[in-house]
Structures are given as C-alpha cells and as structure tokens.
Amino acid sequence: MIERIVIENFKSLRKVDLALGRVNLFIGTNASGKSNFLEALRVLEGIGNGFTIQEILNGKPKTSTSDIWEGVRGGSGHACFAGSDDAGEIAIKVYGKWRGIMTLTRPEGWEYYISFSPNDRGKVTDEYIVANKLKYKRGVLPERFHQNPSQPMLGMVQEIRRQGVTLDHLSEAHILREDDQDHLGNDEVALNDMPETEFLFRLHNLARLLSNVERIDLVPKVLRDYSQVKWARRMGEHGEDFAAVVNLICDKEHTKDAYLTWLRELRPEQIDDVGTKAGAVEDWMFMLRENGRTFPAPVLSEGTLRFAALTAAFFQESMPNVMMIEEIENGIHPSRIQILLELMRSQAEYRKIQVMATTHSATILDWLQEGDYKTTFLCRRDESTGESKICSLAGLPYFMEVIEKRSTSELFSEGWMEMVP
C-alpha cells in the first residue's frame, strides 16, 4: 500500500504531500486538481508497466507485447506546472510497506523516487529505491541491461524477463534477511556489494505494486451489453466484461452470497437472485431476479447497474493494488450513498486494496467517521497562480471544532471549506 505520496511540478500540483489510507476521497469543485492527482498515479502505473516517460505522457499504440496506453491529458507539453522554477522537472516520491517480501515476521518500509524532464525527451534525471536500509540508485543496473535515458529503472523488469530471468517465483531463501544487513546502514549500494537476486527481487515487486491499478469510469451502455466471454477475472475501465465477472463471482457460493447481500441493501424490492442470462452466440448479460421475475440489464436503471458493477469490482477474482473511481456517486440515490461508503471501507480492508475516489456529493460527507477525515482531501485551485492545494479535512484550520455545530455537507455546499485559509 502507498502510505504517503509527494508530487512536485506536475500539472496544477506545485507541491502536494499526502498521507494516504485504505479509502481516500477527493472532493472539490471542477478543475480543482482531483483528476490531476489521479493522473500522477497513472504516471506511476506507466513506470511500473515498463513504459518510457515519453510513452507515459504522450501515449503508446498497441503492440504484440503490450496493450494501448493512453497518455496523460495534454501530453508532455502540458505536464509541468506552469509556474515551475525547477527547469521543467517533475518529481514523484512514494512511501509504503511490503508484508512478507523480505522478512517473515515484520513489514518492510520502502521509498521510491523519480524525477524527469518531460520537455527534454522525457529524460530521467534521478531515480532510486530505498528498502531494508539500503538505497538502490539509478545507474547500478548490471551492464547486460541496457538503460534508455527516458526509461525508468523499474522498466528494466521487462528487459530482465526477456533475458529469461524468472522473477515471479523468487524464493525468500535467496534473499538476505534484514538482520543480516543491519551493519550496512543507509549507504548507496553497488551491484557487486549484494546478491543480484536481491536487487532484481525488489525491482520486480515495486514494479508489480505500482502497475497493478484498476481505473473505473462506468458507462451504462457498456454495462447493458453482452460479455463475449463467459469468465473474466477483472472488469474493464468502462464496465467491459461486467457479466463475465459476475459469472465468476456466482461460481463460488460464499462469494455470491456476499455480493447478493450488498445488492439487497440497494434495491427496495427483495432480490431473489443475481446472475447472467445467456445470449444466442455464447455471450452473457447481467440480470437480477425479483419476486420470480427476471430483469435483464437493459431494463434496469443506471443507478442499479452502476451500484451492481461497483460492488462486483470489490468481489472480482483478480483484485488490483489500487482502484481509482471517478465520481462514485453518479446515478446512485443519496439515500444509498451510505451503503456505497460502507462497501468501500469494508472491502478495501478485507481485500487489502487501496481506493482513490473522487466525488462531488455533499451527502457522502455526512456519513464519514472521524477516522475518515484524515483521508478525505479537499482540492482547491488558486485562481491567481493556477496552483492546486490538497489538504485533508482533518488538516483544515478549525474544522474539527466547526463540525461539532454544523454538518460536513453544509460546510462543503456553502463554500466554507473553500474560504478557509
């Protein structure tokens, strides 16, 4: 899990430093910086997938070895903060913990940093990983691994695989234990000072963590359509293969029962069953059964479909490390917003995933618990400089005192949060 992220000079984010949790909500007016924050996470996803900086920012067509990658909005020409004094460089630093990666008994903290110049052919100017009290700095890769100046160090995992080195099943028995390395301190490490396997292991696991992201921006038309495959372990961004994901959920009785329990919280009518309806050419469509009648996806409301698909995302067989959801309240009645928030809280903790979600809903703020204030972030844009400031609700001056007298939704709707210095 990413526990902290620092972003500098990316789009409207001059400098943002956030402590994150399991479920993170981003609120604010349009063009306040919410989507720019999610795009910074996409940069990390692209790094983990092995793309160059130019490809991450400007996009990459589909090839025989990778799917199409859409660049960030505006591409490399608009990636830097407009008022940057740092020679057009962007920097991102993330902190987190691995469990069971390098030690059997306790989690291991890690840190990853990268800076790059989008207007200088995407050149990476600095990059390092800190883990287990060791710093693995850019430039210490084995000579047999070619390194493109625009290629982040993590991208070398793809080259390592092409050379036949198997990383998925590396055993901890081949890795030095933390206690064996305490004497090395925080010095930068060269490859000849440690087993190459250890270096590759850390590189591989960080790339896998950053790349395993699922974006969800559901489109009702897609949710109403047939799935062309019977089984799918994960949905597409707009809800592609929704019915195929539900098929796999319903294949396991305990998973189906849990999924059905959440759906029954949404609908006022009693849901008898959930599943799919077979089409004419080996395709499948989502359906609900109420009071003995079958209701296929085309006759269900947009709100019902969106809630059913969002819920299914939390019961998929293949779960991401990070799930990004745009405008979670779309199409869902305010009276059911509480259920959606409870779903995200409970399943994110149970499935050990991290949720990043944007919302314009004032209603959802009234269902926040005190602990949520630390990971609910207000995004504001300075009109004079164009800079986005992001601050947790708990970090707003006087917020904890004011909510004792007024509801959080009132403070948001009436603009009090926007006016706090």
Secondary structure, DSSP 8 states (H G I E B T S, - for coil): -EEEEEEEEETTEEEEEEE--SEEEEE-STTSSHHHHHHHHHHHHHHHTT--HHHHHH-B---SSS--B---TTTGGG-B-TT--STT-EEEEEEEEESSSS-SSS-EEEEEEEEEETTTTTEEEEEEEEETTEEEETT-S-TTS---TTS-GGGHHHHHHHTT---TT--GGGS--GGGGGGGTT-B--GGGS-HHHHHHHHHHHHHHHH-EEEE---HHHHTS-BSSS--SS--TT-TTHHHHHHHHHTSHHHHHHHHHHHHHH-SS-EEEEEEEE-SSS-EEEEEEETTEEEEGGGS-HHHHHHHHHHHHTT-SS--SEEEES-TTTT--GGGHHHHHHHHHHHHHHHT-EEEEEE--SGGGGG--GGGGGGEEEEEE-TTT--EEEEEGGGSTTHHHHTTTS-HHHHHHTTHHHH--
